Amino acid sequence: MSVRVSVENDYTVVIAGVHALLAPYPGRVEVVVNGPGSRTGAHVDVVLFDTFASPVDWQARCSAMALDPTIGAVAVYSFVTNPRAIDEAFASGATGYLSKSLAGEQLVGAVERIAAGERVRLLGHDGEYASAGMWPTGDVGLTPRESEMLALIAQGRSNEEIAAACYLSINTVKTYIREAYRKIGVTTRPQAVAWAMRSGLAVSR
């Protein structure tokens, strides 16, 4: 029997990317489609909580899903491999922590193990993704982290808030932002916000 899976994130393009990664495995996973930042109420075996550009208090959101009787298990799906983030995910009720560097076969296998009641932690390399173009604006040369910086800037976050949300140092955040600005040809924050809004990096509500 296939595992019923839904994807939780605030961005339509992020949800679509994860759906595309799961699509080649229809006999093993059944994707339950839901809108950004919302749950349909239909029972699912596993929610993949994609933390791309998530709020600083993402742990509370994870806890709420873990307590939802219509959700069998929550697996955090993230670029971040920081041990503190992993510990906080499990403390918030997640039973899986899965890296976005996993290939589709690995991801589906992990989801099946989580649905069967196993606690699973599969990590890759921080900030890397399985295939090009599978994150918002990846097709224009931005790395996953650079794309995430722009999404958070479009939310109105300060560099300090971005650092906290992404488990990065403030200097690392500034480096990512500078490189993102260079690649998209902007020099100011308002210009970056405008570019992000035009490019699908506005929160889908």
HELIX and SHEET records of a PDB file:
HELIX    1   1 THR A   12  LEU A   22  1                                  11    
HELIX    2   2 TRP A   58  ALA A   66  1                                   9    
HELIX    3   3 PRO A   83  ALA A   91  1                                   9    
HELIX    4   4 GLY A  104  ALA A  115  1                                  12    
HELIX    5   5 GLY A  138  VAL A  140  5                                   3    
HELIX    6   6 PRO A  144  ALA A  154  1                                  11    
HELIX    7   7 ASN A  159  CYS A  166  1                                   8    
HELIX    8   8 ILE A  170  ILE A  184  1                                  15    
HELIX    9   9 ARG A  189  ARG A  198  1                                  10    
SHEET    1   A 6 VAL A  29  VAL A  31  0                                        
SHEET    2   A 6 VAL A   3  GLU A   8  1                                        
SHEET    3   A 6 VAL A  44  ASP A  50  1                                        
SHEET    4   A 6 ILE A  71  SER A  78  1                                        
SHEET    5   A 6 GLY A  96  SER A  99  1                                        
SHEET    6   A 6 VAL A 120  LEU A 122  1                                        
END                                                                             
